[in-house]
Amino acid sequence: MNDQRKTKKQLLEDLEQGRERSLALQEVSKKVAAVHETDEVLDLIVNEAARLLGTSASFIYLLEGDVLVLRAATEGFGRMVPPTLKVEERASVVGHVMATKKPLFGEEAARMLTPETLRLVAESGGDPAAMACIPLLANDQSIGTLGVLESGTHGRRFTEDEVSLLEAFADQAALALEKARLLNEAETEKERAETERERADSLYRVSNLLASAHDTDEVLDLVVNEATRLVGAKAGFIRLLEGGVG
């Protein structure tokens, strides 16, 4: 009877914990969705991931070209991981997760840490198996990885439920990063189009002014002033060849 009561109590505790984590995930997802600047999104993701799982550290690598680049980490943790890693199975935890699109955690993850990372974790007094790394997937494409690590204590092992929670958060994080990227691209394109429009307007205006100018000095002043304004320079000048001397 006691064993049965314990089982029921544990089930209730598990249900309550699941409810709390679900609410926490909803809250975190709302925060991430409300941010649009990429660097701000990255900082929010690592800090909220650490808070969500109650860990001391979190980090994000994003794919840039053909390498993974460390783009964000909780305060003081960036020095414990390499700035760049190759996308390659079994070469590193981050590279393996990126290549396979599958999470890695616990002892299996510890076996794939690079010698340099193992050394840094040991120096900090951390436990190499107290970590989990999750792929960031956007439209089924790996865009990076999200990792969490308990660097201050030994013996912590992330459970399947915790990894599932982190995966759910990673899905929201990847969407937020992709949205931020698209917004940045749209803003860049808008600025480029605006610059092109301003240049076209300036050229049209200058052409009309030049067509109506008949005095040489007036034309020269107009050309140098408008050229300077057109490219946003502080000064401009014109040299003309006169009698073999420029």
C-alpha positions in Angstrom: 0.0 0.0 0.0 2.8 2.3 0.9 4.5 1.6 -2.4 1.3 2.3 -4.2 0.9 5.6 -2.4 4.4 6.5 -3.3 3.8 5.7 -6.9 0.7 7.9 -7.0 2.5 10.7 -5.2 5.4 10.5 -7.7 2.9 10.5 -10.6 1.2 13.7 -9.2 4.6 15.3 -8.7 5.6 14.4 -12.3 2.3 15.8 -13.6 2.8 19.1 -11.6 6.4 19.3 -12.9 5.2 18.8 -16.4 2.6 21.5 -16.1 5.1 23.9 -14.6 7.6 23.2 -17.5 4.8 23.6 -20.1 3.9 27.0 -18.7 7.5 28.0 -18.5 8.0 27.0 -22.1 5.0 29.0 -23.2 6.3 32.1 -21.3 9.8 31.7 -22.8 8.5 31.2 -26.3 6.4 34.4 -26.0 9.5 36.3 -24.9 11.6 35.0 -27.8 8.8 35.6 -30.4 8.6 39.3 -29.3 12.3 40.0 -30.1 13.4 40.7 -33.7 17.1 41.8 -33.5 19.3 38.7 -34.1 21.9 39.4 -31.3 19.1 40.2 -28.8 17.3 36.9 -29.8 20.5 35.0 -29.3 21.2 36.4 -25.9 17.6 35.8 -24.8 17.7 32.2 -26.0 20.9 31.2 -24.1 19.7 32.9 -20.9 16.2 31.5 -21.0 17.4 28.0 -21.9 19.7 28.0 -18.8 16.8 29.2 -16.7 14.3 26.7 -18.1 16.5 23.7 -17.2 18.1 25.3 -14.1 21.6 25.1 -15.5 24.6 27.4 -15.0 25.5 27.7 -18.6 24.1 27.7 -22.2 25.5 28.4 -25.6 24.6 28.7 -29.3 26.6 27.9 -32.4 25.3 29.0 -35.8 26.3 27.8 -39.2 28.3 30.5 -41.1 29.6 29.2 -44.4 30.8 25.7 -43.8 31.8 26.2 -40.1 29.9 26.5 -36.8 30.6 29.8 -35.0 29.9 30.5 -31.3 27.4 33.3 -31.4 26.1 33.5 -27.9 26.8 32.1 -24.4 25.8 32.8 -20.9 28.1 35.2 -19.0 31.5 33.8 -18.3 31.0 30.6 -20.3 32.2 31.6 -23.8 35.9 31.0 -22.8 35.1 27.3 -22.1 34.2 26.4 -25.7 36.0 26.8 -29.0 35.0 29.9 -31.1 34.5 27.7 -34.2 33.9 24.0 -35.0 33.6 21.8 -38.0 30.4 20.2 -39.1 31.4 16.6 -38.8 30.1 13.5 -37.1 32.0 12.4 -34.0 34.5 15.2 -34.3 32.8 17.2 -31.5 29.5 17.3 -29.7 28.3 20.4 -31.5 29.6 19.3 -35.0 28.0 15.9 -34.5 24.6 17.3 -33.5 24.7 19.7 -36.4 25.6 16.9 -38.9 23.1 14.3 -37.6 20.2 16.7 -36.6 19.9 14.6 -33.4 20.4 15.6 -29.7 23.3 14.4 -27.7 23.6 14.4 -23.9 25.1 12.7 -20.9 28.0 10.2 -21.1 27.6 9.9 -24.9 28.1 13.7 -25.3 31.1 13.6 -22.9 32.9 11.1 -25.1 32.7 13.5 -28.0 34.0 16.6 -26.3 37.2 18.0 -27.9 40.4 17.6 -25.8 40.5 21.4 -25.4 36.9 21.6 -24.1 37.5 18.7 -21.7 40.6 20.5 -20.3 38.6 23.7 -19.9 35.7 21.9 -18.2 38.1 20.1 -15.9 39.8 23.4 -14.9 36.5 24.9 -14.0 35.6 21.9 -11.8 32.7 20.9 -14.1 31.3 17.6 -15.1 31.7 16.8 -18.9 28.6 14.5 -18.8 26.4 17.2 -17.3 25.5 18.6 -20.7 23.0 18.4 -23.5 23.2 19.7 -27.1 20.2 20.1 -29.4 20.0 20.9 -33.1 18.3 24.2 -34.2 16.2 23.3 -37.2 14.4 25.7 -39.5 12.4 24.2 -42.4 14.1 20.8 -41.5 17.5 22.4 -42.1 20.2 22.6 -39.4 21.0 26.2 -38.8 23.0 25.7 -35.6 22.9 24.1 -32.1 21.8 25.0 -28.6 23.6 23.5 -25.7 23.2 23.6 -21.9 25.8 22.6 -19.3 26.0 22.3 -15.5 29.5 23.6 -14.9 29.5 23.9 -11.2 28.4 20.5 -9.9 29.1 16.9 -10.6 26.5 14.1 -11.1 23.7 15.9 -12.9 22.4 14.0 -15.8 19.7 15.5 -18.1 16.7 13.3 -18.4 14.8 12.4 -21.6 12.0 14.7 -20.5 14.4 17.6 -20.0 15.9 17.0 -23.4 12.4 16.9 -24.9 11.7 20.2 -23.2 14.9 21.7 -24.6 14.0 20.4 -28.1 10.6 22.1 -27.9 12.3 25.3 -26.9 14.9 24.9 -29.6 12.1 24.7 -32.2 10.8 28.0 -31.0 14.3 29.5 -30.9 15.0 28.4 -34.4 11.8 30.0 -35.7 12.7 33.2 -33.9 16.2 33.3 -35.4 14.9 32.6 -38.9 12.3 35.4 -38.5 15.0 37.7 -37.3 17.2 36.8 -40.2 14.4 37.4 -42.7 13.6 40.7 -41.1 17.2 41.8 -41.2 17.4 40.8 -44.9 14.2 42.7 -45.7 15.6 45.8 -43.8 18.9 45.5 -45.7 17.0 45.2 -49.0 14.8 48.2 -48.1 17.9 50.3 -47.3 19.5 49.3 -50.6 16.4 50.1 -52.6 16.1 53.5 -50.8 19.8 54.3 -51.5 19.3 53.4 -55.2 16.2 55.6 -55.4 18.0 58.5 -53.8 20.9 58.1 -56.3 18.5 57.9 -59.2 16.7 61.1 -58.1 20.0 62.9 -57.6 21.3 61.9 -61.0 18.1 63.1 -62.6 18.3 66.4 -60.7 21.9 66.9 -61.5 21.3 66.2 -65.2 18.6 68.8 -65.3 20.8 71.4 -63.5 23.7 70.7 -65.8 21.5 71.0 -68.9 20.4 74.5 -67.7 23.9 75.7 -66.8 26.0 77.5 -69.4 28.8 79.1 -67.5 31.9 76.8 -67.1 32.6 77.8 -63.5 29.0 77.3 -62.6 29.0 73.8 -64.2 32.2 72.9 -62.4 30.9 74.0 -59.0 27.7 72.2 -59.6 29.5 68.9 -60.6 31.8 68.9 -57.6 29.1 69.8 -55.1 26.6 67.3 -56.4 29.2 64.5 -56.7 30.3 65.1 -53.1 26.7 65.0 -51.9 25.8 62.0 -54.0 28.4 59.7 -52.4 28.3 61.3 -48.9 31.8 62.6 -49.0 33.1 65.5 -46.9 34.9 67.2 -49.8 35.5 66.9 -53.6 37.6 68.5 -56.3 38.0 68.7 -60.1 41.3 69.0 -61.9 41.2 70.0 -65.6 44.1 69.7 -68.1 45.2 73.1 -69.3 48.2 73.6 -71.6 49.6 70.1 -70.7 49.3 70.7 -66.9 46.6 69.1 -64.8 
